Amino acid sequence: MNDITSLPVAVGHMIGLGALGSCIGIGLMAGRYLEAAARQPEMVDTLQPKVFLLAGLLDGAFIISVALGIWFALANPFASA
């Protein structure tokens, strides 16, 4: 199985699905945060750092996916296999 013609499709899926998952996760988290802040405004100071930490982790997963996709597209580690 030396055929690497589907590598651009795989890279596109890695980047696209990573972006989709990250956007959905941040959207759900931000919506729940706004609901919680509207119900209990005194909890905003407690919840806000946690929201930003989770947003950073979600973005970090997407950035790792993009980096791996670009590495596969440019360096092509499977070409000699």
N, C-alpha and C positions, 0 to 999 in steps of 0.2 A: 504494500500500500504506500507507494511513493508519490502519489498524485497529490499535489498541494494547490491545485487550482481553486479549491474551495476555501483557501485561507482568508481572502478578503471578506467572504461571507461570515466566517467565524469571528474575525476581528470586529466586524460591524455588529454582530450579535453581542459580543462581549461588551462593547462600548454602549450600544443602544439599550440592552436589557439592564446594564448597571445604572444607566441614567434613569431609566423608567422606574426601577425599584427604589432608587434614592429619592426621586421626586415624589413618588407615592408615599414613601415612609415619612418624609419631611412634611408633606401635606397633612397626613393623618395626625402626626404628632403636634403640629402647630394648631390644628383644629381642636384637638383635645385640650391643649394648653389654654387656648382662648376660652373654651367652655369652662374649664376649671377656674380660670381667673375671673370669669363673669359670675360664677356661683359663689366663690370664696375669695374675694379680693385680698384678704389678709395673707393668703398663701402665695401670692405672686413672688415675693422675695425668696421664698424657699424653692419654688418650682423653676424659676428663670435660669439659674445655673445648670440645672439638670437638663433643661431643654436645649441650651446651647452646647452642652457636652454631647448629648445624643445627636444633635445636628452635625457636629464636627465628626463624630464617628461614622454617621451615614455618608457624609461627603468624603471621608477618608476611604471608605470601601469603594466608592465610585472612582476616586482618583487612582487607586491601586488597579482597578479594572481597566481604566484607560491606559495606564502605564504598561500593563501586560499586553494589551491589545496593540499598542504602538511598537512594543518590543517584538512581538510576533510578526508584525507587518514589516518592520524595517530590518531586523537582524535575522529573521527567518531561521530559528533554531532547528526546525524540522527538515531543512533542505538536504542535509547530508544523511539523514536516517534512511 
